[in-house]
Amino acid sequence: MMFKYLVLLLLTGCTISPKAPAPASTFDFGPVSRLEFLQPASFLVQIQVTGITAPVWLDTQAMRYRLAYHHPAQTHVYANNRWVAPPASLLTERIRQHIASWQNPSDRRDNNVRPATYLLKIELEEFMQVFDAVSHSHVIVSLRASLIERDTRLLVAQQRFSETQTTSSADASGAVKAFIAISDQLAAELIRWSAKMAGHPLELPE
C-alpha cells in the first residue's frame, strides 16, 4: 500500500510541478550602419558625448510599452524580452559610434587625439513602444540635447528632439528594429545640429 502511495505521489508531482520559465530574449542595437552622407574630413569640431541620463523609470533593462487604445496612462513591460543594458546606455554608445565613424581617421590615432571642443549632454525623456491597436504600434524617442563649450562650460545651444516610427510588427522584435532606426536617425540629427551650433554647418540631406 505504501509503495502504491509513493508511486502515485511521484506521478502527481511530475504532472503538477511548474514548467521552467522560458529564458528571456535580450536585445541591443546591433552593429552600427555608417552614415554614408557624412564626409569625415569636413567636420573640424571634436565633440564628446557624455553619458546620457534618464529618469528612474527608464533606467532599467525592461522593454516598456503602452496600450493607448485601452489605458494610455499605464505602462507595461515585456515578460520575456529585455534590453542588454538600459536604453540610455545603448543610445549613448550608438551616438558615440556614429560620431567616431565620421571623425577624421588621423584624429582617432592614439598618438594624435585632439581634445574635445564641445560636450554634448543628452537627457532621455521618452523611450516607449505605443500600441494604437492590438495589431499596430509605433515607437517614440524624445530627448533634450545641450551643446556645451568644454573649456568655459558655457551653454552654446539646447534643443529637444523627438522621433516616432511605425513598427514592422506589433511585438518586441518589431519595436527593436524601429528603435534602432530611430537611434540612427537621431544620431544624424544631433550631428547636423551640433555642427551648425558650433559654427561648422554640414550640408546633409534632410
Secondary structure, DSSP 4 states (H G I P E B T S, - for coil): -HHHHHHHHHHHHHHHSPPPPPPPEEE---SPPP-TT--GGG----EEEPPPB--GGGSSSEEEEEETTTEEEEEEEEEEEEESS-HHHHHHHHHHHHHHHHS-GGGGSTTSPPPPSEEEEEEEEEEEEEEEETTEEEEEEEEEEEEEETTT--EEEEEEEEEEEE-SSSSHHHHHHHHHHHHHHHHHHHHHHHHHHTT-------
